[in-house]
Amino acid sequence: MQGLSLDKYFEFANTSLEKLKEQFKERSGNKVKSDLVLGELAKQENIQATEEEIDKEIEKIAAEYNPKDTEKFKEDVKKGDLEWIKSGIIKDKAIELLIKNVKFV
């Protein structure tokens, strides 16, 4: 909302800075908890990211950014820290495992 003051935004959204802070605090707390649970599940189940999965994810990233030199882009990504890619793959696989094994009562 360009050109809108923070006070006007709060008025339109029927909220306040305190409420907004509380919402972010709650969301970030839930995210940390879910990441910890998924990380522990991945550890217990020895879930790993394969080179093939990493390459596939890099392909998806390259398709999203659509750089002029796709191959150079992919090489640059591979030269960087791949932990964020690996952790995303591992988290997705942990979620898939949970979904596959969920039993409704």
N, C-alpha and C positions, 0 to 999 in steps of 0.2 A: 504494500500500500504506500506508494510513493507520495510524498508531500503531506502525509498524515502525521500529526504529532502523536507522541506516545499516549498522552492524556486522552486524545480523541479516540485512538485505537482502543484503549481500555474502556472508554464509554460505549463505543459501538459493540465491542466484544462482551460487554457486561462483566468485566473482570477487573483485576487490579494487579499491581506489580507483585504484591505478596502472594496472591492466588497463582499467578504465573510462575513465580519461583517455586511454590509448593508443587505445582504440576510437573515442572522440570525435575525437581528433586525426586518425586515419586517415580517418574518414568526412568530416570537414570538409575535409580536404585533397583528397579525391576530388571533393567537391562543388564546390570552388573550381576545380579543373582542368576538370571537365565544363562549368561555367558559362563559363569562359574559351574553351573550344573552341566551344561553341554560340554564344557572342557573336561570335567571329571568323567562324564560318560565316555567321551572320546578316549580318554586315558585308560579307563577300565576295559574298554572294548578294543583297545589298540587301533583306533581309527587313524589312518594316515592319508595324506594327499599324494597321489602318484604323479610321476612326471607327466604322464599323459593328461591327467586332470588339470595339472598346472598349465600345460601348454594350451589346453582347450579354453581355460579361463582367460589366458592372455589373448587368445584369438577373439573371445567375446569382448574383452576390453578394447582391443584394437578396432573392432567393428563399431563399437559405441563412439569412439573418438574420431574414427575415420581420418587418420593422419595422411599427409601427402605421401610419405614413405613408410608404408606399413611394416616392412621387414625391419627397418631401422628402429621403428617404434617398439616392435616386439623384442628386439635385441636389447634396447635400452631398459625395458621393463625387466627382462631377465637378469640384467646386470645389477639391478637395484635389489632392495630388500624384498624378498618374496614371502616373508612371514605373513603379511596381511592377506595375500592370496591363499596361502596354505591354510591359514586359520579359518578363512571363509569357507573353503572347501570342506574342511574337517567339521565345522559347525553345521553345514548343510547336510553332511552325511550322518551326523549325530541326530539331527532332526528327523531325517528319513528313517533312521533306525527306531526312533521313538514312535513315529507314525505307524510304521510297519508292525510294531509290537504292542500297540495300545489295545487294551481290552476294556470295553465299556461294561460297567456293572449296573 
